[in-house]
C-alpha cells in the first residue's frame, strides 16, 4: 500500500482583521476584549496525499488554495487541526518568495538550497545544472531585483526542482515565462513524476491540470468542495465559475453530494470514472455496418452523449444542436479516418451585437486540446447581427485522427457594452468516435498520413527475411 506523504486532519485557518493597528495591542493587553473580525480562510480540511501522486488544486480567487499550500509547506500554522508532511518539500509559491532581492542570482541559489537542506558542496555540484536550466546568462551574477518576472521564475523553478524534492509545490508559477520555458518546466515535472515524487499543482489552466495531474480537488470559500479525477473536478469548477449567482448554492450542494459518493469509492473506481466517457462510447460489434471485416460505414449512435457538458451563461446568443455531418449532410458521430466532415451548429441571437466570431475545438478524453478554429479575420467575422437572427456555422475538416473518442467545444464571441466577450460557449458539448482506417499504419493521436516503404537489400538472407516479414 502506498504511504501517505501529506496528511491534513480537521485543518482550519483563521485570520484576524483589525480596523486600527492599535487594536491588536489592546487585544493582547485585554484578552477578554475582542476587537478583531475573524476571517476563516479554511474550514475543516481533511486531505491525504499518497507518495507519487500529482494533485491538481483548482478554485476561484480567494477560495483558500494558497493558504492551504502555505500550511502544507509550513510557512503558516493552522488555527485548528494537524498537518503531517514526510520528506523534503520544495515550493514555488508567490513570485519572489524565498529570494532576497539584494542578493545576486548565484547567492540566492546557494541561500535557497541551504534552506532546503543542501550543503555548500552539494549545491556547488548542482549549480551548473541549475544555471543551465534557468538560462538567464550573465544575469545570474546580478541582483535579482533587476530581473524581469520571467527571469525570476526561471531561476526559482530551476532551484526548486534541481534539489530533487520528495514533494514539489507549484502555485501558478508556470503562468509566467514563454512557451519554450513552460514546455521545459512540464518536462521537468514529468521527470519528477517518473521518479516517484509527489507534486501539488495549482493552476487556472484546465488543460494543464487534466494533462499533468492524477487527481484533483476543488476549493471554494475555504471548503474542500470536491476530490475526484481531474476531468470531473475541472468540469465542476467550470460550471461553478460561470454559474449565475442565484444558482451557485444549489450547484455547490450538488458538487458536495458527488464528493460524498467519491469518498465511498475505492481508488480503482476513481480510475474507472476517469475513463467513463470512453466506456460510454464503446460500440458493440453488432452496431457496425460492416461491408467487410476491415471496413466500417459512418453512422450515428444516439446514446453517445457527453455527461459533463459545461455551458457558459448566455449573454445574448444561444448555440443550438452542435453535431458532425458528412459532406452529403448525414448526421454521424462514428467517423472514418482520412475522410472529410463538417462540424456545424446554429446560433440564435436574442440581442443585437457586432464583431461576431465563431469557434470550435477538438479535445481528447483527457482534455488535451488537439485542434480548433476561430473566425478572427475581418473577412470571417460578422460585423453586425440583429436580435432574432439565426446563423448556421459550418467548419469543414479532414479527420486526420487515429481511432479513439474525441470531444467538441463550440463558442460565439461578440460585443457587449463595447467589450468583446463570449455570448455563448459550450465545453464538451458533443463527442465522436474515429473508427479504424485500413489504409493507416499510424499510432498515437494524429494520423500523419505516413506511407510505409520497404526496400529489400541485395542479399539472399535479407531478401528471405524481408519477404517473410511482409507476408
Secondary structure, DSSP 8 states (H G I E B T S, - for coil): ---EEEEEEEEEEEEEEESSHHHHHHHHHSTT---EEEEEEEEEEEEEEETT-EEEEEE-TTSSHHHHHHHHHTSS--SEEEEEE-S-EEEE-STTTT--TTSBHHHHHHHHHHHTT--HHHHHHHHHHHHHHH--GGGGGSBGGG--HHHHHHHHHHHHHHT--SEEEEESGGGSS-HHHHHHHHHHHHHHHHTT-EEEEE-S-HHHHHHH-SEEEEEETTEEEEEE-HHHHHHHHHHHHTS-GGGHHHHHHHHHHHHHHHHTS-HHHHHHHHTHHHHHT---GGGS-EEETTEE--B--TT---S--EE---SSEEEEEEEEEETTS-EESEEETT-EEEEEEEEEESS-EEEEEEEEEEE-TT--EEEEEE--STTTSEEEE-TT-EEEEEEEEE--B-SEEEEEEEEEEEEETTEEEEEEEEEEEEEEEEE--TT----SSB-----------S-HHHHHHHHHHH-
